[in-house]
């Protein structure tokens, strides 16, 4: 497989983060299996392997026990549950569950009520969707410069070795970028959101 801009651009388009928009969420409350089915179908493309699960009953129950998710009403889940589960799903790819709890605690205060929230869940979720789109666009636009650097670092290599070396350097660059962002997020959580 050749390492070229077209291949990388195609990959970036394919991995664009799926989103559960307000319009995708039913206005009626759902039983757990219905909600799991909806979320699983929406985020199916983000799974790495066939056996990977986006969300399970056990995960939902654990999030509820930990105070990350409010208990269902009459065994039914609302749009608020779906918003929180989507946020948790996205955040847990980078942060620990404890970090997510620390991050949510001062903003959503008592998870069982919306009366004491610093920001409404709808505001948080709207900002989340908007920021995801902006960041993905920025990511898409920034990798061209990085590709030029990778091409420069490998221009002396023979053709047989060049593609695999370029792929290797591209992965290393992505991991370095991811690590820097993860460490910054963790530092901010430790400094401003640590539970006492």
Protein Blocks (a to p, Z undefined) as FASTA:
>chain_A
ZZdfklmmmmmmmmpccdddfklpcfbdcdfklmmmmmmmmmmmmpfbfklcfbdfklmm
mmmmnopaccdeehiacfklmmmmmmmmmmmmmmcfklmmmmmmmmnmpmkbcklpfbdf
klmmmmmmmmmmmmmmmmmmmmmmmmmmmmmmmmmpcfklmmmmmmmmmmmmmmmmmmmm
mmmmmmmmmmmmccZZ
